[in-house]
Amino acid sequence: MSPWNDWMPVAFMALMGLSMLAYVVMDGYDLGVGLLMHRADAAERDLMIASIGPFWDANETWLVLGVGILLIAFPKAHGLVLTALYLPVAVMLLGLTLRGVAFDFRVKARDIHKPLWNQAFIAGSGLAALAQGWMLGRYITGFAAGLWPQVFAGLIALCLPAAYVLLGACWLVMKTEGPLQAKAVAWARLAWAPVVVGMGLISIATPLVSATVRARWFAMPDFIALLPIPLVTLVAFGVAWATLRSRAVTGRLCGLPFAAVVGVFLMGGVGLAFSLFPYVVMDRLTIWQAASARESLAVILVGTAITVPAIVAYTVFAYRVFWGKATALSYG
């Protein structure tokens, strides 16, 4: 068997991980915007929707790609993961569906009905964010039974929406101007401390609930090699806070808090990847045990080589075309 055949499962696992990270960052900010809508007035809500309108639907493509790779490249893991997470996946899909319906219906609803669809959009954002946090927590623990894995999943279920709120607020700082931008700065400042505390608690709790993670992170010399991950995370948090406290955040530095919080998510993704490898399901299935036959992976690779560049190209094109400050909604 050639070395390439041995590395094909690793390549697909890396692509799946990157797809899910892209989804968490890209859909994370628009979920955060949805969660913040209850703090805004009617005109501000329209502007908030306008800031995510060209992007939010396409952002979910990355979720489809990640789950699709799990299904076709790691079918054994797909069955195990979806069986263990059937209920939270259903809740997440309900939330995403509610968001999609509310997004379209609020446009044409009469003024008397529009608040109802706004509330549906907010509720859908909350359901999706909470479900994703719970699923992440259960996945990290390998779906272990017992009280503490459940408590750990509950902690992440609370922390991930807070992180989305911070990301969404920083997105609005970058994409809006005037009173709404000033409000977004205040929202981001309020969300910053809970996210820092939440990530700190998760960082402490993860090695406590997983012996595998504890062994990976606290063995020498890995511990020294991994220090840049928490250090860069702390620097990113510091940059975000310093910028949010600066007057320049409403001007030339408006994009820096968002970039810093994205950096926090990236460091979290790197840390999670190191903690999990070589498992697809922690302590239960490795990449090679869960992978499809090498011949199947070779065929899948051809489709992936066509699909992924197309998704990347479309994403880059959409963000380039609709970059800049959001403007008020108008419908012809």
C-alpha positions, 0 to 999 in steps of 0.5 A: 500500500502506497504512502499516499493511500495511508495519507488520503484519510488524513487529507479528508479529515483535514478538509472536513476539519477546515470546512467545519472551522470555516462554517463556525467562523462564517455562520458564527458571525451571522448567528451572533447578529441574529442573537443581537437583534433583540437589542436593536430597534426596527431600523437597526434590525433591517440594517443588521439583516442587510449586513449578513444578507449576501453571505449567510445562506452561502456560509452554511455551504461549509456545514454541508461540505463538512457533513458530506465528507463525514458521510462519504469518507468516514461512514462508520464515524458518520453513523456513530456521530449522528446516532449519538447526536440525533436530537441536537442535530434535529434542534439545530436543523429546526433552528436553521430552518426557522432562521431561513423562513423568518429571513425571507418572510420578514421581508414581505410581512406587514408591519404588524407581523414583522416583529413575529418573524424577527423573534423567529429569526432570533429564536432560530439563531439561539436554537442553532447556536445552543445545539452546536455548542452541545454537539461540540461538547459531546463530540470532544468527550467521545459521547462518554456517559456520566454526569461530568461529560454532560456538564461539560457539554452544557458549559460549551452549549452556553459558551459558544453562543456567547462567542458567536455574539462577540463575533457578530458584534465585531462583524457589525462594528466592521460593517456598519456606521453611526449609532448602530456601530456604536451600539455594536462596540458596546455589545462587543465589550459586554460579550468579551469578558464572558467569552474569555472566562468561558474559554478559560473554563473550557480549557481547564475542564477539557483535560479533566473530562478527557484523559486522552486530551490530558495526556496529549497536552501535558506530556513533555516536550509537547507542552512546550511546543503547544504554548504558542496556541494559548499565548496567541489566543490571549494576544488576540483577546488583548488586541480585540479588547484594546481596539474596542476601547480605542476611538479608532474602532469606529474608523480605520481600525473597525475591522481589527476586532473581528480579525482578532476574534477570528484568530481566537476561533482559529487557535481554538480549531488548531487546539481541537485538531491536536487534541483529537488526532488521530481520532475521528471519534475520541477514543473510539474510532481512528481516521483509518478505522473509520475511512472508506476503502482507498479506492472509494476515497480516490473517486471521492477525491476527484469530486472534492477537487472540483467542488471545493475550489468552486465553493472557495471561488464563490465565497471569495467572489461574494465577499469581494463584491459585497465588501464595505459598509452595509446600507439600508434595505430596499426592495423594488 
